[in-house]
Amino acid sequence: MLTLNEMKPKVFDELMKVEVQNYADEKVKAGTWTQEEALQKSKESFQHLLPDGLQTDHHFLLSLSKPDTNESIGYFWYHFDENHPQKEAFIYNFLIFEPYRGQGLGRRALESLEKHVKKQGVKKLSLHVFAHNKRAIHLYQQAMYDITDINMSKDII
């Protein structure tokens, strides 16, 4: 089992700088935003979702570490409001840092998160994955996540 701890403010600040850019890049890669608008839209999205940073109501940012080393290997960001009628939590982001990928830690991380959120009363865990992220899709399918929606598009040239 992997360890989940509340994210420290310094880690949050450093991570958000990188994640705002990463999200912008992913939206461009997915064809949702243009390169010119992506960074600004990404900043706006993060500001809208996390107006109070780590203190934003119903948002949880957790650092992920190996219990034997206490070394940070990634993080989770999810939203859960205990008043949600289906007791559903939504994973906004899940990341295993590059040096730790390909070691089976993603699956173990998801199992750790499931145990963690179950204690909060979560009955359903949902997420979004970009279609071009085949590695993540494979991980979620192995972890028994079901596809609930599919968006499709075609460039007309």
C-alpha positions in Angstrom: 0.0 0.0 0.0 1.2 3.5 -0.7 0.8 6.4 1.7 -1.4 9.4 1.1 -0.8 12.6 3.0 -2.2 16.2 2.8 -0.1 18.2 0.4 2.1 20.8 1.9 1.7 24.4 0.7 5.2 24.6 -0.7 4.6 21.5 -2.7 1.2 22.7 -3.9 2.7 26.0 -5.1 5.5 24.3 -7.1 3.2 21.7 -8.5 0.6 24.2 -9.7 3.1 26.1 -11.8 3.9 22.9 -13.7 0.3 21.5 -13.8 -1.2 24.7 -15.3 1.2 24.4 -18.2 0.7 20.6 -18.4 -3.1 21.1 -18.6 -2.7 23.7 -21.3 -0.5 21.4 -23.3 -3.0 18.5 -22.9 -5.9 20.6 -24.1 -3.9 21.7 -27.2 -3.0 18.1 -27.9 -6.6 17.0 -27.5 -7.6 19.8 -30.0 -9.8 21.5 -27.5 -7.9 24.8 -27.2 -5.5 26.6 -29.6 -1.9 27.1 -28.5 -2.5 30.9 -28.3 -5.3 30.6 -25.8 -4.3 27.5 -23.9 -2.2 28.9 -21.1 -4.6 31.7 -20.2 -7.6 29.3 -20.2 -5.7 26.8 -18.1 -4.9 29.5 -15.5 -8.6 30.5 -15.5 -9.6 26.9 -15.0 -7.3 26.3 -12.0 -8.4 29.6 -10.5 -12.0 28.7 -10.9 -11.6 25.2 -9.4 -9.2 26.1 -6.7 -9.9 29.7 -5.7 -8.6 29.2 -2.2 -5.7 26.8 -3.2 -5.3 24.0 -0.7 -8.1 25.5 1.4 -10.7 25.2 -1.3 -13.8 23.5 0.1 -14.4 19.9 -1.0 -11.1 19.7 -2.9 -8.4 17.3 -1.6 -4.8 17.4 -2.7 -2.7 14.5 -1.5 0.9 13.7 -1.9 1.6 10.1 -2.7 4.7 8.3 -1.3 6.2 4.9 -0.7 5.8 4.0 3.0 9.4 2.6 3.3 11.1 5.7 2.0 8.5 8.5 2.5 9.7 9.7 -0.9 7.1 11.6 -2.9 6.2 9.7 -6.1 3.2 11.6 -7.2 -0.1 13.1 -6.2 -3.9 13.0 -6.3 -6.4 15.9 -6.6 -10.0 15.0 -6.1 -13.3 16.7 -5.3 -15.9 15.2 -2.9 -18.9 16.9 -1.3 -20.5 14.6 1.2 -23.9 15.9 0.2 -23.6 14.6 -3.3 -26.6 12.3 -3.8 -24.5 9.4 -5.3 -21.6 10.0 -2.9 -19.4 10.5 -6.0 -15.9 11.8 -5.8 -14.2 13.1 -9.0 -10.5 12.8 -9.6 -9.2 16.0 -11.2 -5.7 14.9 -11.5 -3.6 11.9 -10.7 0.1 11.8 -11.5 3.0 9.4 -10.9 6.2 11.4 -11.4 8.3 10.3 -14.4 11.1 8.4 -12.6 8.5 6.1 -10.9 6.4 5.2 -13.9 6.2 1.7 -15.3 6.7 0.1 -11.9 3.1 -0.8 -11.1 2.7 2.2 -8.8 -0.3 3.6 -10.6 -2.4 0.6 -9.8 -1.2 0.6 -6.2 -1.9 4.3 -5.9 -5.5 3.9 -7.2 -6.1 1.1 -4.6 -4.7 3.4 -1.9 -7.0 6.2 -3.0 -10.0 3.9 -3.0 -9.4 2.9 0.6 -8.8 6.5 1.5 -12.0 7.9 0.0 -14.2 5.0 1.2 -13.4 6.3 4.8 -15.0 9.6 3.7 -18.1 7.9 2.6 -17.4 7.9 -1.2 -19.4 5.2 -3.1 -18.4 6.1 -6.6 -15.1 7.4 -8.0 -15.0 9.1 -11.4 -12.4 10.8 -13.6 -11.7 12.2 -17.0 -8.9 10.9 -19.2 -7.7 12.4 -22.5 -8.2 10.0 -25.4 -4.6 10.4 -26.5 -3.3 9.2 -23.1 -3.4 5.4 -23.9 -1.2 4.5 -20.9 -3.7 6.1 -18.5 -6.7 4.5 -20.3 -5.0 1.1 -19.9 -4.4 1.7 -16.2 -8.0 2.7 -15.5 -9.4 -0.2 -17.5 -7.2 -2.6 -15.5 -8.5 -1.0 -12.3 -12.1 -1.7 -13.4 -13.2 1.8 -14.4 -16.0 1.8 -16.8 -16.3 4.2 -19.8 -19.3 6.5 -19.1 -19.1 9.1 -21.9 -17.2 9.4 -25.1 -16.6 12.7 -26.9 -15.5 12.5 -30.5 -14.4 15.0 -33.1 -12.9 15.2 -36.5 -10.8 18.0 -38.1 -12.2 19.1 -41.4 -9.4 20.3 -43.7 
